[in-house]
């Protein structure tokens, strides 16, 4: 038993497996603890657009909000604010409608503030903005009720009993009218972008590792360029087929497709192929040690892509890192295709660029090898057993 245990520990696959177990703990702890550090302090980087249709009254409310809220507040025209919300450049629109002042001072009427939230975002944004909308309505209501009570009593000189009734009637005059765009139907749909990105990249990593072993066996019999082209074509074909299965399951299980099934399938095919070529690149450059690099890329992408926490809440370092990683564009494109939003053209372009760069770097790695790019898997001529990692 002890002899067997010692022998098992000496085997290269066992050693590599132990290294990977430690590496995943270290990588995820370091990346996630540093990536999400200070997230709550960066809520001030959220943007709220004010659409003022109430003249001087709206201007006063806008200034009040800018002085009290821990967000970036800016007045915008209605259409411009809607475009910014749709493209996720602002997190909420506060509309102060015309006739707001008159509604405050007219007995029996209710003054409404409109709050528009884009649900095609990480769930954090919806939660924060809903709470903020209620806080804004309460704050404006307190100020408006106090001012309205004073004005009415001064003008009408009411008796004490009538004054009390009038004062109570002026309470809760302001209500929050919440409007949602690009609605998300349930938490299961909210999690689809993160789920598809996670499943796709992990699947690409595992497939790449096994294809690397198969390529090592074929290196004894095939030209290095033939192997490189073959594995790249295999990645593309697999991406199309696997994404068809994934897209079909998402739809069958109640997933949203604001732009149709075909758009979801084609986009999933693209970013899955990108993940495969991206992870293959590190294996081509570093051999099996590239799996450690891929583990780092997995952790970095989960943090920096905006799938769980809005990118605006991350540090500038992680925002910059996310700009160069494909998961960022996969998440944005999935949100647009599933729930609604701007076109996916920029995301498609970014993914194509990442794929092209990955292929070029992989080709350079192949060219730099004097012979076949991968070592022979076995010292003997027996090829029945795959290489160890």
C-alpha positions as a printed Julia matrix, in Angstrom:
389×3 Matrix{Float64}:
   0.0    0.0     0.0
   2.7    2.5     1.0
   4.78   1.49   -2.0
   1.81   2.06   -4.3
   1.11   5.44   -2.71
   4.72   6.56   -3.18
   4.68   5.32   -6.75
   1.49   7.24   -7.48
   3.01  10.44   -6.1
   6.01  10.09   -8.42
   3.92   9.95  -11.58
   4.0   13.18  -13.62
   0.19  13.31  -14.05
  -0.24  13.1   -10.27
   2.29  15.86   -9.7
   0.64  18.08  -12.28
  -2.78  17.37  -10.81
  -1.59  18.44   -7.36
  -0.03  21.58   -8.8
  -3.3   22.46  -10.56
  -5.28  21.95   -7.34
  -3.04  24.39   -5.49
  -2.9   26.77   -8.46
  -6.69  27.14   -8.73
  -6.96  28.0    -5.03
  -4.18  30.58   -5.25
  -5.3   32.1    -8.56
  -8.97  32.5    -7.65
  -8.27  33.83   -4.16
  -5.78  36.44   -5.41
  -7.79  37.56   -8.46
 -11.23  37.68   -6.83
 -10.09  39.28   -3.58
  -8.21  42.01   -5.43
 -10.77  42.38   -8.25
 -13.75  42.93   -5.95
 -11.87  44.99   -3.38
 -13.46  48.43   -2.95
 -16.51  47.66   -5.11
 -18.95  49.3    -2.67
 -16.81  52.45   -2.59
 -17.15  52.84   -6.37
 -20.94  53.07   -6.4
 -20.31  56.8    -6.85
 -19.26  55.98  -10.42
 -22.83  55.05  -11.35
 -24.51  57.62  -13.61
 -28.07  58.94  -13.35
 -29.62  61.11  -16.06
 -32.18  63.75  -15.09
 -34.82  64.65  -17.68
 -36.34  67.92  -16.49
 -39.73  68.77  -17.99
 -40.89  70.88  -15.04
 -38.84  74.06  -15.48
 -37.59  75.79  -12.32
 -39.15  73.19  -10.02
 -37.33  70.42  -11.83
 -34.1   72.39  -11.73
 -34.35  72.72   -7.96
 -35.01  68.99   -7.57
 -32.11  68.17   -9.87
 -29.73  70.31   -7.8
 -31.05  68.72   -4.63
 -30.37  65.22   -5.97
 -26.89  66.16   -7.19
 -25.97  67.4    -3.72
 -27.34  64.42   -1.81
 -26.86  61.31   -3.98
 -23.48  59.52   -4.19
 -23.76  59.22   -7.99
 -22.79  61.15  -11.11
 -25.88  63.29  -11.87
 -26.38  65.06  -15.19
 -29.34  66.6   -16.98
 -30.05  65.19  -20.45
 -32.69  65.5   -23.14
 -35.25  62.69  -23.13
 -34.05  60.91  -26.29
 -30.38  61.25  -25.44
 -31.03  59.89  -21.95
 -32.91  56.92  -23.42
 -30.01  56.15  -25.77
 -27.5   56.36  -22.92
 -29.63  54.04  -20.79
 -29.99  51.53  -23.62
 -26.23  51.46  -24.17
 -25.65  51.12  -20.38
 -23.79  54.43  -20.14
 -26.25  55.57  -17.46
 -27.84  53.3   -14.89
 -31.17  55.13  -14.44
 -33.23  58.01  -15.82
 -35.17  60.26  -13.44
 -37.9   62.13  -15.3
 -39.53  65.15  -13.63
 -42.7   65.54  -15.74
 -44.34  68.77  -16.73
 -47.08  69.81  -14.34
 -45.16  68.37  -11.39
 -45.44  71.63   -9.38
 -49.15  71.95  -10.08
 -49.75  68.36   -8.95
 -47.99  69.14   -5.66
 -50.24  72.07   -4.85
 -53.53  70.64   -6.1
 -55.57  68.81   -3.43
 -56.4   65.21   -4.26
 -53.74  64.82   -6.95
 -50.51  62.85   -6.84
 -47.18  64.05   -8.23
 -45.2   61.27   -9.86
 -41.49  61.02  -10.49
 -40.65  58.55  -13.26
 -37.67  56.24  -12.81
 -36.54  54.23  -15.83
 -34.17  51.28  -15.27
 -32.58  49.07  -17.93
 -32.8   45.46  -16.73
 -30.33  44.3   -19.38
 -27.54  44.72  -16.86
 -25.96  42.79  -13.99
 -28.59  42.26  -11.3
 -26.64  44.54   -8.93
 -27.64  47.6   -10.94
 -31.37  46.89  -10.78
 -31.23  46.37   -7.02
 -29.21  49.53   -6.35
 -31.32  51.69   -8.64
 -34.63  50.44   -7.22
 -33.5   51.39   -3.72
 -32.24  54.73   -5.01
 -35.57  55.49   -6.73
 -37.46  54.91   -3.5
 -35.01  57.08   -1.56
 -35.32  59.91   -4.11
 -39.12  59.77   -3.99
 -39.11  59.88   -0.18
 -36.64  62.76   -0.07
 -38.52  64.85   -2.63
 -41.78  64.02   -0.91
 -40.57  65.28    2.46
 -39.35  68.58    1.03
 -42.39  69.09   -1.2
 -44.87  68.21    1.54
 -43.3   70.64    3.98
 -43.22  73.45    1.47
 -46.73  72.69    0.24
 -48.2   72.65    3.73
 -46.68  76.0     4.58
 -47.85  77.6     1.35
 -51.41  76.33    1.59
 -51.88  77.29    5.22
 -50.48  80.76    4.62
 -52.77  81.36    1.66
 -55.99  79.93    3.04
 -55.73  80.83    6.75
 -57.56  77.61    7.63
 -58.9   76.79   11.08
 -56.84  74.37   13.15
 -58.92  71.26   12.37
 -58.97  71.93    8.65
 -55.28  72.82    8.72
 -54.46  69.43   10.22
 -56.49  67.61    7.58
 -54.88  69.64    4.81
 -51.42  68.94    6.19
 -52.08  65.2     6.2
 -53.45  65.35    2.67
 -50.21  66.9     1.48
 -48.16  64.04    2.9
 -47.02  61.34    0.46
 -47.85  63.53   -2.51
 -44.81  62.28   -4.44
 -44.7   58.66   -5.64
 -42.15  56.67   -7.59
 -43.3   55.42  -10.97
 -40.81  52.66  -11.87
 -40.45  51.85  -15.56
 -38.3   48.95  -16.76
 -36.81  48.55  -20.22
 -35.4   45.34  -21.69
 -37.1   43.3   -18.98
 -35.47  40.15  -17.66
 -37.87  37.31  -16.95
 -36.59  35.72  -13.75
 -33.26  35.05  -12.08
 -32.61  32.05  -14.32
 -32.45  34.34  -17.35
 -30.39  36.91  -15.45
 -27.7   34.27  -14.88
 -27.57  32.96  -18.45
 -24.73  35.25  -19.67
 -22.45  34.23  -16.79
 -23.44  30.57  -17.15
 -22.76  30.44  -20.89
 -19.43  32.26  -20.57
 -18.29  30.03  -17.71
 -19.39  26.8   -19.4
 -17.9   27.85  -22.74
 -14.47  28.81  -21.44
 -14.13  25.83  -19.11
 -15.24  23.55  -21.94
 -12.72  25.19  -24.28
  -9.94  24.7   -21.7
 -10.68  21.01  -21.18
 -11.09  20.35  -24.88
  -7.86  22.18  -25.63
  -5.95  20.1   -23.08
  -7.16  16.83  -24.6
  -6.62  17.97  -28.18
  -3.09  18.93  -27.13
  -2.53  15.33  -26.08
  -3.97  14.03  -29.32
  -1.76  16.42  -31.3
   1.27  15.13  -29.38
   0.52  11.63  -30.61
  -0.03  12.8   -34.18
   3.25  14.73  -34.12
   5.09  11.48  -34.89
   3.23  11.03  -38.15
   2.01  14.4   -39.43
   3.48  17.76  -40.41
   3.28  20.44  -37.74
   1.3   22.79  -40.0
  -1.14  20.05  -40.88
  -1.73  19.45  -37.18
  -2.17  23.16  -36.48
  -4.68  23.66  -39.28
  -6.56  20.5   -38.35
  -6.96  21.44  -34.69
  -8.06  24.97  -35.63
 -10.71  23.63  -38.03
 -11.81  21.18  -35.33
 -12.28  24.09  -32.93
 -14.48  25.98  -35.39
 -16.66  22.98  -36.27
 -17.03  22.01  -32.62
 -17.99  25.58  -31.67
 -20.86  25.61  -34.17
 -22.23  22.22  -33.07
 -21.79  22.7   -29.32
 -23.31  26.2   -29.43
 -26.36  24.77  -31.23
 -26.89  22.4   -28.32
 -26.38  25.16  -25.76
 -28.67  27.66  -27.49
 -31.39  25.05  -27.95
 -31.31  24.07  -24.27
 -31.44  27.71  -23.15
 -34.56  28.32  -25.26
 -36.26  25.04  -24.3
 -35.71  25.79  -20.61
 -37.35  29.21  -20.83
 -34.47  31.43  -21.89
 -35.18  34.8   -23.46
 -34.18  35.62  -27.03
 -35.07  39.24  -27.75
 -33.37  39.04  -31.15
 -34.34  35.48  -32.02
 -32.8   32.03  -31.74
 -30.58  32.35  -34.82
 -28.84  35.45  -33.47
 -28.18  33.75  -30.13
 -26.82  30.61  -31.79
 -24.52  32.46  -34.18
 -23.15  34.73  -31.46
 -22.59  31.81  -29.09
 -20.77  30.01  -31.93
 -18.52  33.02  -32.39
 -17.49  33.55  -28.8
 -17.12  29.8   -28.14
 -14.8   29.57  -31.16
 -12.94  32.6   -29.82
 -12.55  30.94  -26.41
 -11.2   27.8   -28.07
  -8.66  29.68  -30.18
  -7.74  31.91  -27.23
  -7.12  29.0   -24.85
  -5.37  27.02  -27.61
  -2.94  29.9   -28.03
  -1.51  29.44  -24.53
  -1.19  25.69  -25.06
   0.62  26.25  -28.34
   3.02  28.73  -26.75
   3.63  27.09  -23.36
   2.63  23.48  -23.89
   0.69  21.91  -21.04
   1.91  24.71  -18.76
  -0.55  26.83  -20.72
  -3.32  25.28  -18.61
  -2.08  27.37  -15.68
  -2.33  30.47  -17.85
  -5.83  29.46  -18.9
  -6.81  29.08  -15.24
  -5.65  32.65  -14.66
  -7.58  33.82  -17.73
 -10.72  32.06  -16.47
 -10.59  33.84  -13.13
  -9.75  37.24  -14.64
 -12.61  37.01  -17.12
 -15.22  36.04  -14.55
 -14.27  39.08  -12.49
 -13.7   41.66  -15.23
 -16.4   40.75  -17.77
 -19.32  42.38  -15.94
 -21.28  39.13  -15.74
 -21.73  39.37  -11.97
 -20.66  42.87  -10.93
 -20.89  45.94  -13.22
 -17.54  46.79  -14.75
 -17.92  50.39  -13.6
 -17.57  49.18  -10.0
 -14.21  47.51  -10.67
 -10.86  49.2   -10.32
  -9.39  50.84  -13.42
  -6.83  48.03  -13.59
  -9.46  45.32  -13.9
 -11.54  47.41  -16.3
  -8.48  47.7   -18.56
  -7.77  43.98  -18.28
 -11.37  43.25  -19.25
 -11.03  45.37  -22.38
  -8.51  42.85  -23.76
 -10.33  39.64  -22.79
 -13.08  38.04  -24.92
 -15.52  37.31  -22.08
 -16.27  41.03  -21.71
 -17.67  41.19  -25.23
 -19.39  37.8   -24.89
 -21.32  39.04  -21.84
 -22.29  42.37  -23.42
 -23.41  40.68  -26.63
 -25.42  38.04  -24.78
 -27.24  40.69  -22.74
 -28.08  42.6   -25.91
 -29.29  39.52  -27.77
 -31.24  38.01  -24.89
 -32.81  41.0   -23.18
 -32.42  43.83  -25.68
 -29.97  46.68  -26.11
 -27.71  48.16  -28.76
 -26.46  46.09  -31.68
 -23.77  43.48  -31.19
 -21.58  44.78  -34.03
 -18.82  46.14  -31.74
 -18.82  42.94  -29.71
 -18.59  40.77  -32.82
 -15.72  42.91  -34.12
 -13.82  42.6   -30.84
 -14.27  38.81  -30.74
 -13.1   38.46  -34.35
 -10.0   40.51  -33.51
  -9.22  38.34  -30.47
  -9.66  35.21  -32.6
  -7.39  36.56  -35.31
  -4.66  37.59  -32.87
  -4.87  34.19  -31.15
  -4.46  32.38  -34.47
  -1.52  34.56  -35.49
   0.32  34.04  -32.18
  -0.37  30.29  -32.34
   0.98  30.17  -35.91
   4.13  32.01  -34.82
   4.62  29.48  -32.01
   4.36  26.65  -34.53
   6.77  28.35  -36.95
   9.41  28.88  -34.26
   9.7   25.16  -33.66
  12.37  23.61  -35.85
  10.42  20.4   -36.24
   7.0   19.31  -35.12
   5.73  21.76  -32.5
   4.92  19.17  -29.85
   7.18  16.61  -28.14
   6.65  12.92  -28.79
   4.21  11.53  -26.26
   6.12   8.29  -25.64
   9.7    7.09  -25.92
   8.59   3.81  -27.43
   6.79   3.3   -30.73
   3.61   2.36  -28.94
   1.0    5.05  -29.6
  -1.99   3.35  -28.05
  -1.71   5.36  -24.85
  -2.08   9.17  -24.85
   0.56  11.45  -23.45
   0.46  12.32  -19.79
   0.13  15.86  -18.58
